């Protein structure tokens, strides 16, 4: 059974940092594009960052550009989201997502992903 499990969320003060992890199990995702999304209360789920299956191409939403970094560890079958200079408006549930089609380019759309984790809460206090 394919599973994506996020971890690393928590409560942090504005200006602080967190690193989210997304561990994949059940199969290797080393040939799959991955993404991080977030959803704040009352808002739609939105893309935060995405990474190509090779790890050589990345995408960042304008709101996080320069503050967040997406990366992947092929040996660990894990994708990370390093978040720095956190702001109150970064508060949301963060989700990891995977495209199941091998070697497909990453997508910036919710509909472009096939598998999702359960999410991890990130709360930034102002």
LINPEFEN-V807098 format. One record per residue. N is the residue number from 1. RES is the residue in one small letter. OMEGA is omega in radians with two decimals (NA if undefined). D_FIRST is the distance of its C-alpha to the first C-alpha in whole Angstrom. Layout:
# LINPEFEN-V807098
N & RES & OMEGA & D_FIRST
N & RES & OMEGA & D_FIRST
This chain:
# LINPEFEN-V807098
1 & x & -3.13 & 0
2 & x & 3.10 & 4
3 & x & 3.00 & 6
4 & x & -3.08 & 10
5 & x & 3.10 & 12
6 & x & 3.04 & 16
7 & x & 3.07 & 19
8 & x & 3.11 & 23
9 & x & 3.13 & 24
10 & x & 3.13 & 27
11 & x & -3.12 & 31
12 & x & 3.09 & 33
13 & x & 3.08 & 37
14 & x & -3.08 & 38
15 & x & -3.11 & 38
16 & x & -3.07 & 35
17 & x & 3.01 & 32
18 & x & 3.02 & 29
19 & x & 3.07 & 26
20 & x & 3.08 & 22
21 & x & 3.06 & 19
22 & x & -3.12 & 16
23 & x & 3.13 & 13
24 & x & 3.10 & 10
25 & x & 3.14 & 8
26 & x & 3.09 & 5
27 & x & 3.08 & 8
28 & x & 3.05 & 11
29 & x & -3.07 & 13
30 & x & 3.05 & 16
31 & x & -3.07 & 17
32 & x & 3.02 & 16
33 & x & -3.08 & 19
34 & x & 3.11 & 18
35 & x & 2.98 & 20
36 & x & 3.08 & 21
37 & x & 3.04 & 22
38 & x & 3.12 & 24
39 & x & 3.09 & 25
40 & x & -3.14 & 28
41 & x & 3.11 & 30
42 & x & -3.12 & 31
43 & x & 3.10 & 30
44 & x & 3.07 & 28
45 & x & -3.09 & 25
46 & x & 3.12 & 26
47 & x & 3.06 & 25
48 & x & -3.11 & 26
49 & x & 3.10 & 25
50 & x & -3.11 & 23
51 & x & -3.13 & 23
52 & x & -3.09 & 23
53 & x & 3.08 & 21
54 & x & -3.06 & 23
55 & x & -3.05 & 24
56 & x & 3.14 & 28
57 & x & 3.13 & 28
58 & x & 3.08 & 27
59 & x & 3.07 & 28
60 & x & 2.98 & 30
61 & x & -3.11 & 31
62 & x & -3.06 & 34
63 & x & -3.10 & 34
64 & x & -3.08 & 32
65 & x & -3.13 & 34
66 & x & -3.13 & 36
67 & x & -3.10 & 34
68 & x & 3.09 & 30
69 & x & 3.07 & 29
70 & x & 3.12 & 25
71 & x & 3.12 & 24
72 & x & 3.10 & 21
73 & x & -3.06 & 21
74 & x & -3.13 & 19
75 & x & -3.11 & 19
76 & x & -3.12 & 18
77 & x & -3.00 & 15
78 & x & 3.06 & 16
79 & x & -3.09 & 18
80 & x & 2.97 & 21
81 & x & 3.07 & 24
82 & x & -3.09 & 27
83 & x & 3.11 & 29
84 & x & -3.14 & 33
85 & x & -3.05 & 36
86 & x & 3.14 & 34
87 & x & 3.12 & 36
88 & x & -3.09 & 36
89 & x & 3.03 & 35
90 & x & 3.13 & 31
91 & x & -3.09 & 30
92 & x & 2.90 & 27
93 & x & -3.10 & 23
94 & x & -3.10 & 22
95 & x & 3.00 & 18
96 & x & -3.12 & 16
97 & x & -3.12 & 15
98 & x & 2.97 & 14
99 & x & -3.06 & 15
100 & x & -3.11 & 13
101 & x & -3.10 & 16
102 & x & 3.04 & 17
103 & x & 3.02 & 21
104 & x & 3.10 & 21
105 & x & 3.13 & 24
106 & x & 3.13 & 23
107 & x & 3.06 & 23
108 & x & -3.11 & 25
109 & x & 3.06 & 24
110 & x & -3.09 & 22
111 & x & -3.11 & 21
112 & x & -3.08 & 20
113 & x & -3.01 & 17
114 & x & -3.11 & 14
115 & x & -3.06 & 11
116 & x & 2.98 & 13
117 & x & -3.10 & 13
118 & x & 3.10 & 15
119 & x & 3.06 & 18
120 & x & -3.06 & 20
121 & x & 3.00 & 24
122 & x & 3.13 & 27
123 & x & -3.13 & 30
124 & x & -3.14 & 33
125 & x & -3.09 & 37
126 & x & NA & 40
